[in-house]
Amino acid sequence: MFSIYILTYNEEIDIAACIESALLSDDIIVIDSFSSDRTIEIVRHYPVQIVQHTFETHGKQRTWMLQEVPAKHEWVYILEADERMTPELFKECCEAIKNQNYIGYYVAEQVIFMNHWIKHSTQYPRYQMRLFRKEKVWFSDYGHTEREVCEGPTNFLKETYPHYTCSKGLSRWIEKHNRYSTDEAAETLRQLEAGKVNWKDLLFGPTEVSRRRALKDVSLRLPFRPLVRFFYMYFLLGGFLDGQAGLAWCTLQAFYEYLILIKVWEMKNMPLPQLDAVGKPFQ
């Protein structure tokens, strides 16, 4: 058996279905970032532990959770509120943790958008670190999201998890990605100034994760990135095969890329606020 952490912030739409999918485990811990909607009220209807902690970044929230919130089992699984555990995935997880050769497992997501599985333009199978030994994996920040730091060998599971990426509506998606684009712009500047492309991983990387991350570093340096991303996702990856949902998805991703570019320009060209003697902006 393994414990399941669920991360939440204003998840009243998704949280009930998420918890119900996770009840296969006998230890569920909800880490909430002080939601202002009915999230906690809904969570209290289920036999789960609730811990609230102020959100700083995705990486810091996960690391704090792993360091400060005890779990019943040695192995843990991280579940986002708009994701679901499936019986098939749970069964494979239970088998995987018996293997002492690995400290963690990547699991592929199935992006569900407009009630459709976006199989092609999401680079499926796209893996995320989800199942691991609690003392062997940590998280650092990267752009708006996080990257895992693994203290040992890892492997990949065959089963996938559904990710309802726009379950709260398009307005919430745009609002969230507007925030994300600020962090991504800062990370883009950092990578362009200090980072470099790992061509070996790009061409011969041993896993999907290493190849995808090298491709990300290449994409930061491409001209006309929004158009390139749309062409890559819709035509080269076959997003057109996902129908109307695929077209909408690829368009939104290109728009997100454009937001990042605009904010990179702002960070490079907009004047910094003038501060007074005590370090506060002039009124």
Stockholm file with secondary structure:
# STOCKHOLM 1.0

chainA/1-283         MFSIYILTYNEEIDIAACIESALLSDDIIVIDSFSSDRTIEIVRHYPVQIVQHTFETHGKQRTWMLQEVPAKHEWVYILEADERMTPELFKECCEAIKNQNYIGYYVAEQVIFMNHWIKHSTQYPRYQMRLFRKEKVWFSDYGHTEREVCEGPTNFLKETYPHYTCSKGLSRWIEKHNRYSTDEAAETLRQLEAGKVNWKDLLFGPTEVSRRRALKDVSLRLPFRPLVRFFYMYFLLGGFLDGQAGLAWCTLQAFYEYLILIKVWEMKNMPLPQLDAVGKPFQ
#=GR chainA/1-283 SS CCEEEEEESSCTTTHHHHHHHHTTSSCEEEEECCCSSSHHHHHTTSSCEEEECCCCCHHHHHHHHHHHSCCSSSEEEEEETTBCCCHHHHHHHHHHTTCTTCSEEEEEEEEEETTEECCTTTTSSEEEEEEEETTTEEEEEETTEEEEEESSCEEEEEEEEEEETTTTCHHHHHHHHHHHHHHHHHHHHHHHHHCCCCHHHHHHCSSHHHHHHHHHHHHTTCTTHHHHHHHIIIIISCGGGGHHHHHHHHHHHHHHHHHHHHHHHHHHHSCCCCBCTTSCBCC
#=GC SS_cons         CCEEEEEESSCTTTHHHHHHHHTTSSCEEEEECCCSSSHHHHHTTSSCEEEECCCCCHHHHHHHHHHHSCCSSSEEEEEETTBCCCHHHHHHHHHHTTCTTCSEEEEEEEEEETTEECCTTTTSSEEEEEEEETTTEEEEEETTEEEEEESSCEEEEEEEEEEETTTTCHHHHHHHHHHHHHHHHHHHHHHHHHCCCCHHHHHHCSSHHHHHHHHHHHHTTCTTHHHHHHHIIIIISCGGGGHHHHHHHHHHHHHHHHHHHHHHHHHHHSCCCCBCTTSCBCC
//
